[in-house]
Amino acid sequence: MRQWIIILGLAAFAPLPAVAAELNADTINAANFAGKFPVEEKISPLAIKVQVLLDRAHFSPGEIDGRFGDNVEKALQAFTEANGMTAGKVLTPEIWTRLQQVATDPVMADYVLTDRDVNGPYLEKLPVKMEDMKELKRLGYTSAKEALGERFHMSQELLAELNPKQKFDRAGDRIVIVNLPPDKAKEKVTRIEVDKVRQTVKAFGKDGALLAFYPASVGSEEKPTPTGMLKVVSVDANPTYRYDPKYKFKGVESTKPFTIRSGPNNPVGSMWIGLSQQSYGIHGTGDPSRVSKSDSHGCVRLTNWDVERLGAMVKKGVEVSFVDGKQAAK
């Protein structure tokens, strides 16, 4: 990890040699800043706690995976800016104190599996090719673990590490999950800024305050994202996806248009925020681990839970500006 990003550590814990017995609800809830930075490649209680607190504050780290990566850097910088502190990607005692004020209740909790969690229904397999997706009645989840991970904003790997030997196949079993209280009512968004270089989305209120932040996948060489100013023209939950051969996506051989039905694993996920340039929008994805780490097909791709949050705060007519790094609002 870059030397200048963050100075973090664990209070009362030795450095974690690997994902070990220390990784449980108690150690995560008790994790504290102590000036030493844990190894990026390994899951740490402090990293999980930081990610959960950022998520609760609507400064999304993307998928909560227990590691300090680029998306955590971006979220910390946005949180710092929004709270009037010196902008940067370094966690100081002042920032850590402010972050903990987001919520005082535990960041991890127990959850009891229900019949619906266990039984789904779930897809036996999600097709790789778009052409094969059009045959499915719904693009649902493939397993209880995938569904639970998305509901609690967690990576499937972290969910499994916190619940060793759990197969998520028996109603009544108790598991450890991220504790995400219901979202409080948020001020309506009046402007959205998409940074094509930094791969981020910022949502601003009428007074110019930064209300929310999200890491994003923004465009590709194959299909670049628009430039300039667009507007929101629609907000649709559970959208279908229509493929047009003129898109000429790699790996899609169909010469005729086709429609893929709705569901969280639909190519545009669980929410579509349509923009005033045809075929472009802000949408979700069935693969949250790749957000801000892979290209999109020209649109702006967020995790499903992030785009659902954004969709609840916007309406038709909201301005969406596309900027290139240095043009971004401070």
GIFEN-V720335 format. One record per pair of residues at least 12 apart in sequence whose ideal C-beta (glycine too) atoms are under 6 Angstrom apart, sorted by the first residue. I is the first residue (numbers start at 0). GAP is how many residues later the second one is. D is the distance in Angstrom with one decimal. If there is no record, write none. Layout:
# GIFEN-V720335
i = {I	I}
gap = {GAP	GAP}
d = {D	D}
This chain:
# GIFEN-V720335
i = {0	4	4	5	6	7	7	7	8	8	8	9	9	10	10	15	15	18	18	24	24	26	27	27	27	27	28	28	28	30	30	30	32	39	42	46	46	46	47	48	50	51	51	52	52	53	54	55	55	56	57	58	58	58	58	59	59	60	61	61	61	62	62	62	63	63	63	64	64	65	70	70	72	73	73	75	76	77	79	81	82	105	106	107	107	108	109	110	110	111	112	112	113	114	116	117	117	117	121	121	121	122	122	125	125	129	129	130	132	133	133	137	137	138	138	138	139	143	144	151	151	152	152	153	161	162	162	185	186	186	187	188	188	188	188	189	190	190	191	192	192	193	193	194	194	195	195	195	195	196	196	197	198	198	198	199	200	200	213	213	214	214	215	215	215	216	216	216	216	216	217	218	218	219	222	222	224	225	225	225	226	228	228	229	229	229	229	230	230	230	231	231	231	231	232	232	233	234	234	235	236	237	238	238	239	239	239	240	240	240	240	241	242	243	263	263	264	267	268	268	268	268	269	269	270	270	270	270	272	274	279	280	281	282	283	283	284	287	290}
gap = {39	68	84	85	30	29	38	83	25	26	27	24	36	21	23	26	28	24	142	83	151	18	17	20	21	80	77	78	79	14	15	18	63	28	23	19	20	21	18	58	13	55	126	46	49	21	98	46	47	45	154	16	19	20	154	154	246	14	153	229	241	92	225	226	89	90	114	90	93	92	144	221	16	126	141	13	12	135	15	128	15	73	72	68	71	70	64	64	66	62	58	60	57	56	27	26	51	53	19	20	21	17	19	16	139	113	122	123	127	124	126	123	125	124	126	127	123	24	23	25	26	25	152	24	14	12	13	127	18	24	125	14	124	125	129	16	13	128	128	128	136	106	128	128	133	22	29	126	128	127	128	127	17	19	93	16	13	15	88	92	76	77	76	84	86	74	75	77	79	84	82	77	79	75	74	75	73	51	54	96	95	90	92	45	46	47	90	45	86	88	41	82	84	86	41	43	40	38	76	36	34	24	29	33	19	21	22	19	25	26	27	17	15	13	22	40	21	15	14	15	16	35	14	34	13	36	37	40	38	45	19	18	18	16	20	23	16	15	12}
d = {4.6	5.3	4.7	4.8	5.6	4.7	6.0	5.5	4.1	5.2	3.0	6.0	5.3	3.7	4.1	5.7	5.4	5.0	5.2	4.1	5.0	4.5	4.3	5.0	5.7	4.9	4.5	5.9	5.6	4.0	4.2	4.6	4.2	5.2	3.5	5.1	5.6	5.2	4.5	5.2	4.4	4.1	5.5	5.0	5.0	4.6	5.8	5.2	5.4	4.5	4.1	4.6	5.2	4.3	4.6	4.7	5.1	4.5	4.7	5.0	5.9	5.0	4.3	5.4	5.1	5.0	5.9	4.0	5.4	5.1	4.2	5.5	4.7	5.7	5.5	5.8	5.0	3.8	5.9	4.2	5.5	5.7	5.7	5.9	5.7	3.9	5.3	5.5	4.5	5.4	5.4	4.8	5.8	4.7	5.4	5.8	5.7	5.0	5.5	5.7	5.7	5.5	4.9	5.3	5.4	5.9	5.2	5.2	4.7	4.6	5.3	5.7	4.6	3.2	4.2	4.3	4.9	4.1	5.1	4.5	4.5	6.0	5.5	5.5	4.5	4.7	5.9	5.4	4.5	5.8	5.8	4.4	4.4	4.9	6.0	4.6	4.6	5.0	4.5	5.2	5.7	5.5	5.0	5.5	5.0	5.0	5.5	6.0	5.6	5.2	3.7	6.0	5.5	5.3	4.6	5.9	4.5	4.8	5.1	4.5	5.7	3.9	5.9	5.3	5.5	5.6	5.8	5.8	4.3	4.1	5.5	5.9	5.3	3.4	5.2	3.3	5.8	5.1	5.8	5.7	5.3	6.0	5.2	4.5	4.6	5.5	4.8	4.5	5.8	5.8	5.9	5.5	5.7	4.4	4.8	5.3	3.7	5.4	5.0	4.7	5.6	4.2	5.7	3.9	5.5	5.7	5.4	4.4	5.4	4.7	5.2	5.0	5.4	5.3	5.8	5.6	3.6	3.8	5.5	2.2	4.9	4.7	4.9	4.4	5.2	4.3	5.1	4.7	5.8	5.9	5.7	5.4	4.3	5.8	3.8	4.4	5.1	4.2	5.5}
